[in-house]
Amino acid sequence: MPVNHYEGMFLLDSTKAVVNWEDTVTQVHGILAKYNAEIVASRQWDDRRLAYPVEGHKKGSYLLTYFKAESNTIKDIEHDCTLNELIVRDLILKVHPKLVEHLVTQAMSSTPSVESEDMPMEEEHEERPRRRRRDD
């Protein structure tokens, strides 16, 4: 089977992840290693309040991971993630080979911007033109 590059975003139970972050990362990496995935890069992405409760969780920690794996193992990895009580949600996307180096470099050097989410967009405050009424 072909080996592809993948981006995995794991939403973790923050109450359990905060206790020992290293063990948390080891559990997620263990799932990937079980299916012979080679981890290219991994880091804690963010720890924040969720927009809506996910399986009763109002807060979550995100782990961003780039890895190489055979395409037929992704379903099994996702299945093991659903069975793990530490992982609330997961999203695994295939990454085009030409973009891997750029995405890994960008992900490992940047942090999510909380300020950009809280700032209202300028277009929202502009007044919209009103429709002209028809006088029939």
N, C-alpha and C positions, 0 to 999 in steps of 0.2 A: 504494500500500500504506500501511496505517496506521503511524505512528511511535509506538513504545512506549518506555517507560523500562525499563532493565535494570540489574541488579547483576551484575558480573563479578568472581569471585574466581579469581585466577590463582596457582597454585602454581609457583614458579620454581626452577630449579636454583640453589641458594644459592652454589655455588662460582663460577659464572659471574656471578651477580647482584652479589656482593660486590665484584668487581673494579671495576665501574663501574655504579652503580645508575642513573644518569641515562640511559645507553645502553640499559639493560634496560627502563626505563619507555618510552623512545622506541620500542623494538621492539614492545612490546605496544600502545602507542597507535597505531603505524603500521599494525598489523593492523586496528584499529578504524577508522582514518581511510581505509583502502583501500576500505571499504564505506560511506563517508560517515556514520559514526557521530559524533555530537556528544558529546564527553566533558564530563560535568557536574562530576564530582569524581573524584579519584584520589589514593591515598596508599599508602605501604608499611604493611601491616597488622601483620605479625609475621615474625620469623625464628626458627625453632625446630626441634627434633628431632622427626621424625615418629614416630607411634605404631607404624608398620610401614613397611618399605621400599617405596617406590613407584618402580618401574622402576629399582631399584638405588640410589635416593637415600635416605639416612637423615636428611637435614636439608633444609629448604626455606625459601624466603622467599615470603611472600604479598603480593600486590598486589591491593587492593580498588579497584574502579573502578565508577562509576555513569555510564551513557551512554544516549543516545537513538539509536535506529536503527530502520529499517524491519524489520518482522517477518520478511520473506523473506530477510534477509541473515544471520540468526543461524546458520543451518546452515553457511554459507560461512565465517563468523568462527570457529566451532568447528573447522572443517576446517583452516583456516590455523593455528590454535593447535596442533593435533596435528602439523602438519608442522614447526613451529618447535622447534628443539632446546633452546631456553632454557625453554620452557613445558613443565612436567612434566604438569600437569593443569589443567583449567579447569572452572568451573561458572558458567553464565550463567542467571540467573533473571529472569523478567519481574516488574516491580514495579508494583503498583497505583498509578495517578496520584495518589491522595490521600495515599499514604504516602511519596512520593518526597522531599519537602522534609524530613520528619522523619527518614527514614533517612540522608539525606546529611548532615544536621546532626549526628546522633548518631555516624555513622561518622567524620566529620572531627574530632570533639572527643574521642572516647574511644579508649582503647587496650585490647587484650585483656588479661584478668587471668590471669596465670600462677598467682597465689596461689590463686584459686578452683578451679583444676584440681587442684592438689596437696593441697588440704585435704580430708580424708575427710568424708563426709556423716554427720551425727549418727545418722540412721536406720540406717546400716550397723552401728553399734556397739551399738544397743539389742538386748536379748535378746528373741528371738521367743517367744511363748507356745508351750508344748509341747502336742502333741495328747494327749488322754486315751486311754488304752488301753482296749480293750474286753476284758472278762474273760469270754469265751465258752468 
